Amino acid sequence: MEQNQNSSTIAEVKYANVSSDERTLAILCHVLSIFFWFIPALIIYILKKDDSPYVAEHTKEALNFQITFVIYYIISVVLMLVLVGIFIFFAVWAASIIFCIIAAIKANDDILYRYPLTIRLIK
């Protein structure tokens, strides 16, 4: 495992010797999260956390991201009472899709992508 550091925080972690099955599961946990929120990452995490550290890290990262963004969605819905929440809701939605696509691309390159704006609840 090789680490790239960006301004004193670990932004990406490069893994070596990743099998194609592990890579596929990591990609799926990010891509399916676009459509089904945290459910695919949770299922893959439960099934594969002990088998592959690579898949476990990707699923934990995806779960943390999805849980954090559910919080952001709730905040934006509450702020819809003052109309600002509508803009926040669409910004959160767009950011969610973009970050999940970036994470899937990085997973294809055997890199663990650390989502920005994420609260790390699952360690």
N, C-alpha and C positions, 0 to 999 in steps of 0.2 A: 504494500500500500504506500503510495507516494502522495505527498500533500503539497498543494500549491497555496501559498499564503498571499493574501491581499489585504494590505493595511492592518496587519496584526490580527486578523481573524481568518479562520480557515473557510475559504469560499468553496473550494472543490477538492475532492479526494479522488485520486486515480487508483483503481484496483487492477491487479494483475491476475492472470489465470482465471478469468471468468468464463464459465461455460455458456453455450448459446441458450440453454434452458433458463439459467439464472438471468441472463441479459433480457430474454423475452419476458419473464415475470416482472422484472424491474420496469421495463417499458410499459407493460400492461397496467401496472399499478398506477402509473402517472396518467396514461391516456384514458383509462376507464374512469379515473377520478373526475374527468371533465363532465361525464354523463351521469355518474352514479355517486358523486361526492366521496365520502370516506369508506363506503361499503367494500369496493374491490381491494383497497389497500388493507383493510381490516381482515378480510378473508385470507388474502395472500399472506399476511403477517402471521395469522394464527396457524396456517398450514405449513409455512416454510421458515419460521423464525429460527428453529433449531438446526435446520439443514444447511442454510447458507447465510453467512454474515452479510454478504453483498445484498441479497434480497431483503434481509431483515432491516438493514440500514435504509434502503430505498423506501420500504413500506413505512418505517417509522417517520421518515421525513415527509412522505406524502400524507400520512395521518395527521402529523402536527400541522402541516399546511392547511389541510381541509378543516380541521377543528378550529384553527385560528380564523379562517375565512368565514366559517359559520358565525363566529362572534362578530366579524365585520359586517356580515349581512344583517344580523339582528340589530346592530347599531344603526345601520343605514335605514332599516325599516322604521325604527323609532324616530329617526331624524326626518322621515317623510312627512311628519306632522308639521314641520317648518319648511317643507319643500326642498331643502338641501339634500335630503336623503335619497331622492331620485337620482341625482347626479352621482352621489357616492355609491349607490347600488350598482349602477352601470359601470362605474370605474372599477369596483371590486370584481364584478363579473368578467370584465375584459382582462383585468390583471390575472385572474384565476386561470383563464384559458391560456393566456400567453405564457405564464410561468409553468403550467403543466406541460405545454409543448416543449419548452426549453428543457425541462427536467427529463422528458422522454428522449430528446435528442442526446443529452449528456449521458443518459443511461445506456444508450446505444454505443457510446464511445467508452464505456466502462468507467464513467466518472460519476461520483455521488454529487449531485447538485444540491446545494443548500438554498432553499427557497428564501427570498428576502421577506421582510415583514412578518416573520413567523415566530410564534411563541413556542418554545420547545417544551411541550408538556410530557411527551413520551420520550424517555431516554434509553 
